[in-house]
């Protein structure tokens, strides 16, 4: 049975430590109330929420939610629009710091942060995990599922589904995992499977690993180098 090479195992451990550092940074920069609000608005970026929805989904009280919304709105980090008799709030994608703030939210208490914590018990069995599709492109629609591709050994699909359940509850979205063994992943690459090639060519939100690890996994074990790029990319 295939095992992780020392370089990949060491990189996975680094990724885990790196994720913990990101969470510490978020805790230093944002209050718990701000994390809840940003985690909602910057994860479900295209939905738009009115005050009562925000209170229900974050557990914040009326005064706290209104105070944080006012601060974010005045700073230009979020925008709002009155639709009917309610005002809905969205992240302001035109803000000068939107890419940086969105990236920080995703890596800490957003999708990537939540999935990183959820997959922690399976991390030793996984080479790679990333979010793909509309979510990675920032084009997901209300209620749409999160597509998650994983490459690993010994990971059981049933255990994976069970393990992802808490993340689905936290994010309030269904997660569609595609789990490959390393051998199957490489075989599909060699055969040029359209679905996999399409996913690899599109934007990704890495939960475990990065682009260099993605490239390395496509190479035979004897020549696996983190800085090599296979011809399929």
N, C-alpha and C positions, 0 to 999 in steps of 0.2 A: 504494500500500500504506500502511496506517495506521502511524503512528509514535507513540511516546510523546510526550505534551505535556511541555514543560519542567518543569511543576509535578510531574507524576507521576514523571518521570525523576529529578528532584531528591529527591523523597520516597523513591524506591527506594534511592538512594545513602545517604540518611540512615538508612534501615532497616538497611542493610548495616553502617554504622559503629556504629549502636546495638547490633547483634548482637555485634560485636567487643567492645564495652564490657562487655556482659553476660558474655561468656566470660572477660574479664579479672577481673571481679568474682568469678566462680565460682572461678577459680584462686587468688584471694587468700583466699577464704573456706574452700575445701575442698581437702584433699589429693587426689592422684590416686586413692588407694584409696577415699576417701569419694565422689568423683565417680563411680567405677565402680559402687559399691554403691547410691548414691542414684539413679543413672541407670537401674539395673535395676529397683529396687523402685518408684520413682515414675513410671516410664514404663509398666510392665506392672502397674498398681496392683491389679488384681483377681485376679492369678494365685496369688501366694503361692509362696515358694521355700524349700526346705530348704537346709541348709548346703552339701551336696555340689553341688547345682545352682548355688548362688551362686558357689562356687569355680570351677566349670566355665565359667559364663557370663561371669564378670568377670575370670578369670585370677588372682584373689587366692589367696594361700596360706592354709592353715587358720588359722594364728595371727592373721594380719592380718584375715581375714574375721570370725573370732570376736570379735576386739577391737572392730572397728567396729560389729558387730551389737550387742554388749553396750552400747556407748556410746549408740547410737541407741535401744535398748530402754529403758535406764535414764532417758534424757531424755524418754521418752514419744513420740518421733517415729515409732517403729514399734511394732507389736504382734505377738504370736506366738500360735500355737495348736498343741498337739501332736495330730497326726492319725496314728493307728496308732503306729508306733515312731519317727516323725520329727517334728521341730518345724518348722513353716512360718512365714515372716515376711511381713508386709504393712505398708504405710504405715498409720499411725494417723490415720484421717480425722477423729477426734474431737479431735486435738491442736489447741491454740489457734493454732498457727502453720502448720497444714497447708496452708491456701490460699496463704500467702506462700511457703513452702518448695516446694510443688508448682509454683507459677508460676515461681520462680527456676530450678528444675531443668529445666522445659520450655523456658525461654528460652535456656538455656545448653547443658548437655550432655544434655538430654532430647530429645523428638521435634522440637520447634521448632528447637532448636540444631543437631541433626543434619541436618534438612531444609534449614535456612538455608545451611549449609556446602555441602551437596550441590547446591543450586540456584544457588550463587554464579556458576558459569560461564555460566548462562542468565539471570542477573538482568537484563541489559540488554534481554532480549527479553520479559520478563514484567511485566505491570502488577500482578498480584495472585496470591497463593497462600495457601490456608488449609486446615487439617485440619478435616474435618466428621464428622458421624455419631457413632457410639458412642464413638469415641476422644475427640472434643472434649467429649462429655458426661461422660466419666469412667466409662462403662458398658461398655467393651470387654471381651470375654471372651478367655480364653487362646487364642492362635493366630489371633485375628481380624485382618482386614486393616485398613490405615489408608486412609481415604478422603481424597484430596487434590484440591481443585478449583483450577485455574489458569486465568488469563486472560492472553493474551499475543499478540504478533505475531512471525512468523518462526520461532517455536519449532516444532521438528519432533517429532512424537509418538515416533518411533523413537529420536531422540536423548534425549528425555526419559526414556524407559524405561531406556535404557542408563545415563543419568546417575543415575537413582534406585537402580540396583543396589547401589552401596556403602552407601546408607542402609538398604536392606533387610537387608543383611548385618549392619550395625551394630545395628539395632533388632531383628533376627531376626523380622521380620514382613513380610508382603507389603504393597506399597503400590499402591492402585488410583487412578491419576490420571485426572481428567476435565479435558481441556485444551480451552479455547474461544478462538477469536479474539475480539477486542473486538466486531466486527460481529456475530458469531454470538451472543455473550453478550447483547448489546443486543436482538437480534431475539427471542431466546427469552424475555427479560423482557417485551417488548411483547406477545408471544403468550401470556404467562402459563403457560409450561411448568410443569406441576405439580412435576416432580422438582427443577428449579432453584429454584423459589419455596420449596419445602419446605426445601431445604438452606440457603437464605439466612435463613430464619426460625429456624434452630436454632443452638445454640452453635458457636463457631468458635475455632480456634487459629491466629492469623495468623502466617504465615511471611514473606510479603512483603506490605506494605501494612497497612491497618487499616480500621476501620469507615468513616472519612471517605473513604478511597480507594474502598472498596466502593460507597458511595453515589455518588461522583463518576463512576465508570465507567458508571453507568446513564444519565448525562446526555449530550446531544449535545456534540460537541467544542467548539462555539461557546459553550456555556454551562456548561462543566465547572467547577464550584466545589467545593472540598474540603468546605465546610461546608453544602452543599445536600443535602437528603434527597428522593429521588424517591418517587413515590406507591406504588411496588411494595413498599416496606418498611413 
